[in-house]
Amino acid sequence: MLEHTQNRPMTRQQLAEQLGISTKTLTRFIQKEGINISPRSLLKPKLASFIFQKFHEA
């Protein structure tokens, strides 16, 4: 489960590690789902949780 997303932003690499996938796979998933994220930005806690949930639904 997602550890630190409730209280601080995280990088794509941190989210990918928690999902057990590569950052490239995470990027492809984000693009496929049509989630709009600025390049090189941190993922806000709500967005990270949303992506985590969507990934497990897919």
BAGUDO-923787 format. One record per residue: residue number from 1; x negated, z negated, y negated of N, C-alpha, C, O in turn. Coordinates in pm, 1 decimal, always signed. Example, Ala and Ser with C-alpha at 12.3 -4.5 7.8 and 13.67 -1.06 7.14 Angstrom:
# residues 2
<pado n="1" n_x="-1319.0" n_z="-780.0" n_y="+569.0" ca_x="-1230.0" ca_z="-780.0" ca_y="+450.0" c_x="-1320.0" c_z="-780.0" c_y="+330.0" o_x="-1423.6" o_z="-846.5" o_y="+331.9"/>
<pado n="2" n_x="-1285.0" n_z="-708.0" n_y="+225.0" ca_x="-1367.0" ca_z="-714.0" ca_y="+106.0" c_x="-1290.0" c_z="-787.0" c_y="-3.0" o_x="-1340.9" o_z="-803.9" o_y="-113.8"/>
//
This chain:
# residues 58
<pado n="1" n_x="-84.2" n_z="+0.0" n_y="+119.6" ca_x="+0.0" ca_z="+0.0" ca_y="+0.0" c_x="-87.2" c_z="+0.0" c_y="-123.9" o_x="-205.3" o_z="-34.2" o_y="-117.7"/>
<pado n="2" n_x="-30.8" n_z="+37.1" n_y="-232.7" ca_x="-102.1" ca_z="+45.8" ca_y="-358.9" c_x="-137.8" c_z="-93.0" c_y="-409.1" o_x="-50.7" o_z="-178.9" o_y="-422.7"/>
<pado n="3" n_x="-266.4" n_z="-115.4" n_y="-436.8" ca_x="-311.2" ca_z="-249.0" ca_y="-471.7" c_x="-302.0" c_z="-282.0" c_y="-620.3" o_x="-238.7" o_z="-380.8" o_y="-657.4"/>
<pado n="4" n_x="-363.0" n_z="-202.2" n_y="-704.5" ca_x="-378.2" ca_z="-240.6" ca_y="-844.8" c_x="-293.5" c_z="-159.0" c_y="-941.0" o_x="-321.3" o_z="-160.7" o_y="-1060.9"/>
<pado n="5" n_x="-194.7" n_z="-89.8" n_y="-896.1" ca_x="-120.6" ca_z="-1.1" ca_y="-985.0" c_x="-21.1" c_z="-72.7" c_y="-1074.1" o_x="+23.6" o_z="-15.5" o_y="-1173.5"/>
<pado n="6" n_x="+14.7" n_z="-194.6" n_y="-1042.3" ca_x="+116.1" ca_z="-262.2" ca_y="-1122.0" c_x="+63.6" c_z="-305.8" c_y="-1257.9" o_x="+142.7" o_z="-321.3" o_y="-1350.9"/>
<pado n="7" n_x="-66.1" n_z="-326.1" n_y="-1273.0" ca_x="-111.9" ca_z="-383.7" ca_y="-1397.4" c_x="-221.4" c_z="-308.9" c_y="-1471.0" o_x="-256.5" o_z="-349.3" o_y="-1581.9"/>
<pado n="8" n_x="-276.8" n_z="-203.4" n_y="-1416.3" ca_x="-376.6" ca_z="-129.4" ca_y="-1492.6" c_x="-384.3" c_z="+17.2" c_y="-1449.8" o_x="-353.8" o_z="+51.9" o_y="-1335.7"/>
<pado n="9" n_x="-425.5" n_z="+102.0" n_y="-1543.6" ca_x="-439.5" ca_z="+244.7" ca_y="-1511.5" c_x="-548.5" c_z="+266.6" c_y="-1406.1" o_x="-636.6" o_z="+182.7" o_y="-1387.7"/>
<pado n="10" n_x="-540.6" n_z="+380.3" n_y="-1338.0" ca_x="-641.1" ca_z="+412.0" ca_y="-1237.6" c_x="-678.1" c_z="+560.0" c_y="-1244.8" o_x="-604.0" o_z="+641.2" o_y="-1300.1"/>
<pado n="11" n_x="-791.6" n_z="+592.8" n_y="-1189.0" ca_x="-836.5" ca_z="+731.2" ca_y="-1185.7" c_x="-772.1" c_z="+802.8" c_y="-1067.1" o_x="-716.9" o_z="+739.5" o_y="-977.1"/>
<pado n="12" n_x="-780.2" n_z="+934.3" n_y="-1068.7" ca_x="-730.1" ca_z="+1011.6" ca_y="-954.7" c_x="-809.2" c_z="+977.3" c_y="-828.6" o_x="-753.4" o_z="+972.7" o_y="-719.0"/>
<pado n="13" n_x="-938.8" n_z="+953.4" n_y="-844.7" ca_x="-1021.8" ca_z="+919.4" ca_y="-730.0" c_x="-976.4" c_z="+787.6" c_y="-667.8" o_x="-969.9" o_z="+776.9" o_y="-545.4"/>
<pado n="14" n_x="-945.2" n_z="+688.0" n_y="-748.9" ca_x="-898.3" ca_z="+560.4" ca_y="-697.0" c_x="-766.4" c_z="+577.2" c_y="-621.3" o_x="-748.3" o_z="+519.7" o_y="-513.9"/>
<pado n="15" n_x="-674.5" n_z="+656.0" n_y="-677.5" ca_x="-546.4" ca_z="+679.8" ca_y="-610.4" c_x="-567.3" c_z="+755.1" c_y="-479.7" o_x="-507.0" o_z="+720.9" o_y="-378.0"/>
<pado n="16" n_x="-652.4" n_z="+857.4" n_y="-482.0" ca_x="-680.0" ca_z="+934.6" ca_y="-360.5" c_x="-738.1" c_z="+844.6" c_y="-251.3" o_x="-701.0" o_z="+856.8" o_y="-134.6"/>
<pado n="17" n_x="-828.5" n_z="+754.9" n_y="-288.6" ca_x="-886.8" ca_z="+662.8" ca_y="-190.3" c_x="-779.3" c_z="+573.7" c_y="-129.0" o_x="-780.3" o_z="+549.3" o_y="-8.3"/>
<pado n="18" n_x="-686.5" n_z="+525.2" n_y="-211.5" ca_x="-580.4" ca_z="+440.0" ca_y="-158.9" c_x="-484.5" c_z="+518.1" c_y="-68.8" o_x="-425.0" o_z="+461.6" o_y="+23.0"/>
<pado n="19" n_x="-470.1" n_z="+647.3" n_y="-95.4" ca_x="-385.2" ca_z="+732.2" ca_y="-11.1" c_x="-459.5" c_z="+779.9" c_y="+113.7" o_x="-397.4" o_z="+827.2" o_y="+208.8"/>
<pado n="20" n_x="-592.8" n_z="+767.4" n_y="+113.1" ca_x="-672.8" ca_z="+812.1" ca_y="+226.4" c_x="-692.2" c_z="+962.8" c_y="+229.1" o_x="-704.6" o_z="+1022.8" o_y="+335.9"/>
<pado n="21" n_x="-694.8" n_z="+1024.2" n_y="+110.3" ca_x="-712.1" ca_z="+1169.4" ca_y="+99.1" c_x="-821.4" c_z="+1199.2" c_y="-3.2" o_x="-868.9" o_z="+1109.2" o_y="-72.4"/>
<pado n="22" n_x="-860.8" n_z="+1326.2" n_y="-12.2" ca_x="-960.4" ca_z="+1365.7" ca_y="-111.4" c_x="-893.2" c_z="+1387.3" c_y="-247.5" o_x="-771.4" o_z="+1403.0" o_y="-256.3"/>
<pado n="23" n_x="-973.8" n_z="+1387.7" n_y="-351.3" ca_x="-919.0" ca_z="+1412.9" ca_y="-485.4" c_x="-864.9" c_z="+1555.1" c_y="-495.3" o_x="-768.0" o_z="+1579.5" o_y="-567.1"/>
<pado n="24" n_x="-926.4" n_z="+1648.9" n_y="-424.2" ca_x="-877.9" ca_z="+1787.5" ca_y="-425.3" c_x="-737.3" c_z="+1794.9" c_y="-363.8" o_x="-650.0" o_z="+1863.1" o_y="-417.5"/>
<pado n="25" n_x="-715.6" n_z="+1726.1" n_y="-253.2" ca_x="-583.6" ca_z="+1723.1" ca_y="-190.3" c_x="-481.6" c_z="+1658.8" c_y="-283.6" o_x="-368.9" o_z="+1706.9" o_y="-295.6"/>
<pado n="26" n_x="-521.3" n_z="+1549.9" n_y="-349.6" ca_x="-431.6" ca_z="+1484.5" ca_y="-445.8" c_x="-396.7" c_z="+1579.2" c_y="-559.8" o_x="-280.7" o_z="+1587.4" o_y="-600.3"/>
<pado n="27" n_x="-495.5" n_z="+1650.5" n_y="-611.6" ca_x="-471.3" ca_z="+1745.6" ca_y="-720.3" c_x="-374.4" c_z="+1854.6" c_y="-677.1" o_x="-282.9" o_z="+1889.2" o_y="-751.7"/>
<pado n="28" n_x="-393.7" n_z="+1909.1" n_y="-557.0" ca_x="-301.9" ca_z="+2012.0" ca_y="-505.5" c_x="-160.7" c_z="+1957.6" c_y="-490.6" o_x="-64.2" o_z="+2026.7" o_y="-523.4"/>
<pado n="29" n_x="-147.0" n_z="+1834.8" n_y="-441.5" ca_x="-16.0" ca_z="+1772.6" ca_y="-425.0" c_x="+51.8" c_z="+1755.1" c_y="-560.8" o_x="+170.4" o_z="+1784.9" o_y="-575.2"/>
<pado n="30" n_x="-22.5" n_z="+1707.1" n_y="-659.9" ca_x="+31.3" ca_z="+1687.5" ca_y="-795.2" c_x="+80.6" c_z="+1820.6" c_y="-851.9" o_x="+188.6" o_z="+1827.1" o_y="-910.6"/>
<pado n="31" n_x="+2.0" n_z="+1925.8" n_y="-834.5" ca_x="+41.9" ca_z="+2058.4" ca_y="-883.6" c_x="+164.9" c_z="+2110.1" c_y="-809.3" o_x="+256.6" o_z="+2164.6" o_y="-870.7"/>
<pado n="32" n_x="+166.7" n_z="+2093.1" n_y="-677.2" ca_x="+279.5" ca_z="+2139.9" ca_y="-595.6" c_x="+409.4" c_z="+2070.4" c_y="-636.4" o_x="+515.0" o_z="+2133.5" o_y="-640.4"/>
<pado n="33" n_x="+401.7" n_z="+1942.1" n_y="-666.3" ca_x="+519.0" ca_z="+1864.8" ca_y="-705.9" c_x="+558.7" c_z="+1888.6" c_y="-851.9" o_x="+664.2" o_z="+1842.8" o_y="-895.7"/>
<pado n="34" n_x="+475.0" n_z="+1959.4" n_y="-926.3" ca_x="+506.0" ca_z="+1989.2" ca_y="-1066.0" c_x="+490.7" c_z="+1869.7" c_y="-1158.7" o_x="+555.2" o_z="+1862.9" o_y="-1263.4"/>
<pado n="35" n_x="+405.5" n_z="+1775.6" n_y="-1120.4" ca_x="+380.9" ca_z="+1657.7" ca_y="-1203.4" c_x="+278.4" c_z="+1695.9" c_y="-1308.9" o_x="+169.0" o_z="+1742.2" o_y="-1276.3"/>
<pado n="36" n_x="+313.9" n_z="+1676.6" n_y="-1434.9" ca_x="+227.5" ca_z="+1716.8" ca_y="-1545.6" c_x="+138.5" c_z="+1600.6" c_y="-1587.9" o_x="+186.9" o_z="+1498.8" o_y="-1637.3"/>
<pado n="37" n_x="+6.7" n_z="+1617.1" n_y="-1567.7" ca_x="-90.6" ca_z="+1515.0" ca_y="-1604.8" c_x="-202.0" c_z="+1582.2" c_y="-1684.1" o_x="-252.0" o_z="+1687.9" o_y="-1645.8"/>
<pado n="38" n_x="-239.8" n_z="+1520.2" n_y="-1793.9" ca_x="-349.9" ca_z="+1572.9" ca_y="-1874.8" c_x="-480.7" c_z="+1562.8" c_y="-1796.1" o_x="-504.0" o_z="+1465.4" o_y="-1724.6"/>
<pado n="39" n_x="-565.1" n_z="+1664.7" n_y="-1810.3" ca_x="-694.7" ca_z="+1659.0" ca_y="-1742.1" c_x="-776.5" c_z="+1539.7" c_y="-1791.4" o_x="-772.9" o_z="+1504.9" o_y="-1909.4"/>
<pado n="40" n_x="-848.4" n_z="+1479.2" n_y="-1701.4" ca_x="-938.7" ca_z="+1367.6" ca_y="-1731.1" c_x="-870.6" c_z="+1244.2" c_y="-1788.2" o_x="-936.6" o_z="+1161.0" o_y="-1850.5"/>
<pado n="41" n_x="-740.9" n_z="+1230.8" n_y="-1768.3" ca_x="-672.1" ca_z="+1112.0" ca_y="-1817.6" c_x="-654.2" c_z="+1012.5" c_y="-1703.2" o_x="-650.0" o_z="+1050.6" o_y="-1586.2"/>
<pado n="42" n_x="-644.0" n_z="+885.8" n_y="-1738.3" ca_x="-614.0" ca_z="+783.7" ca_y="-1638.9" c_x="-466.0" c_z="+791.1" c_y="-1604.1" o_x="-383.2" o_z="+828.7" o_y="-1687.1"/>
<pado n="43" n_x="-434.1" n_z="+755.2" n_y="-1482.1" ca_x="-295.1" ca_z="+752.5" ca_y="-1438.4" c_x="-235.5" c_z="+616.5" c_y="-1472.8" o_x="-288.1" o_z="+512.5" o_y="-1433.0"/>
<pado n="44" n_x="-126.8" n_z="+618.5" n_y="-1546.0" ca_x="-59.7" ca_z="+493.6" ca_y="-1580.9" c_x="-1.1" c_z="+432.1" c_y="-1453.8" o_x="+31.0" o_z="+504.4" o_y="-1359.5"/>
<pado n="45" n_x="+13.2" n_z="+300.1" n_y="-1450.4" ca_x="+61.3" ca_z="+233.5" ca_y="-1328.9" c_x="+192.6" c_z="+289.0" c_y="-1273.8" o_x="+204.8" o_z="+306.5" o_y="-1152.6"/>
<pado n="46" n_x="+291.0" n_z="+317.3" n_y="-1359.5" ca_x="+418.8" ca_z="+371.5" ca_y="-1310.5" c_x="+399.5" c_z="+508.9" c_y="-1247.6" o_x="+459.0" o_z="+539.0" o_y="-1144.2"/>
<pado n="47" n_x="+315.8" n_z="+593.0" n_y="-1310.4" ca_x="+291.6" ca_z="+727.1" ca_y="-1258.1" c_x="+217.3" c_z="+720.3" c_y="-1125.7" o_x="+249.5" o_z="+794.8" o_y="-1033.2"/>
<pado n="48" n_x="+118.9" n_z="+632.6" n_y="-1115.2" ca_x="+44.4" ca_z="+617.9" ca_y="-990.0" c_x="+138.1" c_z="+574.7" c_y="-876.8" o_x="+129.4" o_z="+627.1" o_y="-765.7"/>
<pado n="49" n_x="+226.5" n_z="+480.6" n_y="-904.2" ca_x="+323.2" ca_z="+435.7" ca_y="-802.7" c_x="+417.6" c_z="+548.3" c_y="-763.6" o_x="+449.4" o_z="+564.8" o_y="-645.8"/>
<pado n="50" n_x="+463.0" n_z="+626.3" n_y="-862.5" ca_x="+552.1" ca_z="+739.2" ca_y="-837.0" c_x="+483.5" c_z="+841.6" c_y="-745.9" o_x="+543.4" o_z="+888.4" o_y="-649.1"/>
<pado n="51" n_x="+358.4" n_z="+876.4" n_y="-776.8" ca_x="+284.8" ca_z="+973.7" ca_y="-695.9" c_x="+265.3" c_z="+918.5" c_y="-554.6" o_x="+281.7" o_z="+991.5" o_y="-456.8"/>
<pado n="52" n_x="+230.9" n_z="+791.7" n_y="-543.6" ca_x="+211.9" ca_z="+727.4" ca_y="-413.7" c_x="+338.2" c_z="+739.9" c_y="-328.9" o_x="+331.4" o_z="+776.3" o_y="-211.5"/>
<pado n="53" n_x="+452.6" n_z="+709.7" n_y="-388.2" ca_x="+580.4" ca_z="+718.2" ca_y="-316.4" c_x="+613.8" c_z="+861.6" c_y="-278.1" o_x="+655.2" o_z="+887.3" o_y="-165.1"/>
<pado n="54" n_x="+596.3" n_z="+956.5" n_y="-371.8" ca_x="+625.1" ca_z="+1097.7" ca_y="-343.7" c_x="+536.4" c_z="+1149.9" c_y="-231.1" o_x="+582.3" o_z="+1226.9" o_y="-146.8"/>
<pado n="55" n_x="+409.8" n_z="+1108.5" n_y="-229.1" ca_x="+317.2" ca_z="+1155.4" ca_y="-126.8" c_x="+363.3" c_z="+1110.0" c_y="+11.7" o_x="+353.0" o_z="+1185.3" o_y="+108.5"/>
<pado n="56" n_x="+413.0" n_z="+989.7" n_y="+20.9" ca_x="+457.7" ca_z="+939.3" ca_y="+150.9" c_x="+592.4" c_z="+995.9" c_y="+193.4" o_x="+626.9" o_z="+991.2" o_y="+311.4"/>
<pado n="57" n_x="+668.7" n_z="+1049.4" n_y="+98.6" ca_x="+794.9" ca_z="+1115.8" ca_y="+132.3" c_x="+770.4" c_z="+1254.9" c_y="+187.0" o_x="+847.6" o_z="+1304.4" o_y="+269.0"/>
<pado n="58" n_x="+662.6" n_z="+1318.3" n_y="+141.7" ca_x="+633.7" ca_z="+1458.3" ca_y="+178.0" c_x="+587.8" c_z="+1472.3" c_y="+320.5" o_x="+559.8" o_z="+1583.3" o_y="+365.7"/>
//
